[in-house]
Amino acid sequence: DTAVSQTPKYLVTQMGNDKSIKCEQNLGHDTMYWYKQDSKKFLKIMFSYNNKELIINETVPNRFSPKSPDKAHLNLHINSLELGDSAVYFCASSPGQGNYNEQFFGPGTRLTVL
Amino acid sequence: AQSVTQLGSHVSVSEGALVLLRCNYSSSVPPYLFWYVQYPNQGLQLLLKYTSAATLVKGINGFEAEFKKSETSFHLTKPSAHMSDAAEYFCAVSDPQAGTALIFGKGTTLSVSS
């Protein structure tokens, strides 16, 4: 059973398009995250949700909009894709808001914008 | 804000040799520290975490790390490297002032030769 799953695994699209990445966790966790890993493998937090409520919204262009329909899902919609959006996007979840909690990561979605 | 510095973007060892991956943190409060491993084209997996219970932390796959407050360090070690240890390793700190998001170091690529 996959704990944190993401679809699609690969996404190739043209500049200017709109795309979505879906994330689901079956761990019963309250908190979910989106991280971006750039071409140099640097990981940075984008968003965090706790019980469907937005907790963290880092300095991310407003073309990126997270949506949490329920506790188990956190989707990422990206409008007007740009070349610089090419990266690997990771979804993660943790049991709660405690800073000591381990985060469980999905396998990642590699987005390539042409 | 808290931050993490990983010294050495690339470490090469021979199979059977000691593995030492360095991590230094800056934090104004007692930190929660984590080591994650990323195998090629996969998500991140927790190796171990420090949550103030014990300064020497044992993790999976024979890895351990020692928290040294005086040196603000949390170096990762393994007595004897195995070919399967070749991967990207990330040190991370959980910043209470930024919710529960992880602040990652830039990563260290570990290569193991036979």
Boltz contact constraints between the chains, C-beta under 6 A:
constraints:
  - contact:
      token1: [A, 41]
      token2: [B, 107]
      max_distance: 6.0
  - contact:
      token1: [A, 42]
      token2: [B, 106]
      max_distance: 6.0
  - contact:
      token1: [A, 43]
      token2: [B, 104]
      max_distance: 6.0
  - contact:
      token1: [A, 45]
      token2: [B, 101]
      max_distance: 6.0
  - contact:
      token1: [A, 48]
      token2: [B, 99]
      max_distance: 6.0
  - contact:
      token1: [A, 48]
      token2: [B, 101]
      max_distance: 6.0
  - contact:
      token1: [A, 55]
      token2: [B, 99]
      max_distance: 6.0
  - contact:
      token1: [A, 56]
      token2: [B, 99]
      max_distance: 6.0
  - contact:
      token1: [A, 56]
      token2: [B, 101]
      max_distance: 6.0
  - contact:
      token1: [A, 97]
      token2: [B, 100]
      max_distance: 6.0
  - contact:
      token1: [A, 99]
      token2: [B, 32]
      max_distance: 6.0
  - contact:
      token1: [A, 99]
      token2: [B, 94]
      max_distance: 6.0
  - contact:
      token1: [A, 99]
      token2: [B, 96]
      max_distance: 6.0
  - contact:
      token1: [A, 99]
      token2: [B, 100]
      max_distance: 6.0
  - contact:
      token1: [A, 100]
      token2: [B, 32]
      max_distance: 6.0
  - contact:
      token1: [A, 100]
      token2: [B, 51]
      max_distance: 6.0
  - contact:
      token1: [A, 102]
      token2: [B, 46]
      max_distance: 6.0
  - contact:
      token1: [A, 105]
      token2: [B, 43]
      max_distance: 6.0
  - contact:
      token1: [A, 105]
      token2: [B, 44]
      max_distance: 6.0
  - contact:
      token1: [A, 106]
      token2: [B, 43]
      max_distance: 6.0
  - contact:
      token1: [A, 107]
      token2: [B, 43]
      max_distance: 6.0
  - contact:
      token1: [A, 108]
      token2: [B, 43]
      max_distance: 6.0
